[in-house]
């Protein structure tokens, strides 16, 4: 793998995280008034003693950059401060809900990868009516927002056909799987469409490539051609869009969590924002940014490992 490409991507990762964290921390200071009033919940007449304590704890009287570096240093050590609304350490609040978000994201990601690549591959290989139908359905799935898809799934599979529960994350493997099915499908549907479309295009392009025609002319069995030449060479762009899809699932997980009441950290962030609990909002936002950027960087690096031509294209 090109060392320069790797160094560039890792450098971009660090810069993106630093800039994003600076924006997250600075959001408090862009609002009118004392940032401490946001941390205390936006009360119109907060206790002066509480405000003074917040100023000391969050170093709000320090110069901006100094306060930011202190906050970021604590975050890197797992100390996100204390929620004054929930009366608990922010790290403990996140830890208690992270498992629900992880289970939902993993479930939705498996659906994106498995269903998306399957539909796209079958559509490209069979062509004709199958390809037309798959293209139409996946294009429709891409056009439906997550919250609209969630409502449609609730109406169909919980009201008309009471097959799945629509609230909570369940208990045990079976209970969790059942409770998270509808929110996972709602999250995954848009990205299944994207992955299927890119997979179909990539497989189609490889089937028309010169090396595939050469393999066929030499009498290589069709199954071997498809497996070794078509699918292998199409894996690069398919993997890239799949990684972007997983990152997109993480970014929109809060919507499904709020609608279905699964109780993950995305829902925690929405609840904290409504109560102006900025310590929680900052921490969860930073976690989402870091995970999003790390996934995208990992996808870039693995894509280059699968197809070194991607690094040469990116270097131009």
Buried (B, 14 or more C-beta within 10 A) or exposed (E): EBEEBBEBBEEBBEEBBEEBBBEBBEBBEEEEEBBBBBBBBBEEEBEEEBBEBBBEBBBBEBEEEEBBBBBBEBBEEEBBBBBBBBEEBBBEBBEEBBBBBBBBBBBBBEBBBEBBBBBBBBBBBEEEEBBEEBBEBBEEBBEBEBBEBBEEBBEEBBEEEEEBBBEBBBEEEEEBEBBBBBBBBBBBBBBBBBBBBBBBBBBBBBBEBEEBEEBBEEEBEEEEBBEEBBBEBBBBBBBBBBBBBBBBBBBBBBBBBBBBBBBBBBBBBBBBBEBBBBBBBBBBBBBBBBBBBBBBBBBBBBBBBBBEEBBEEBEE
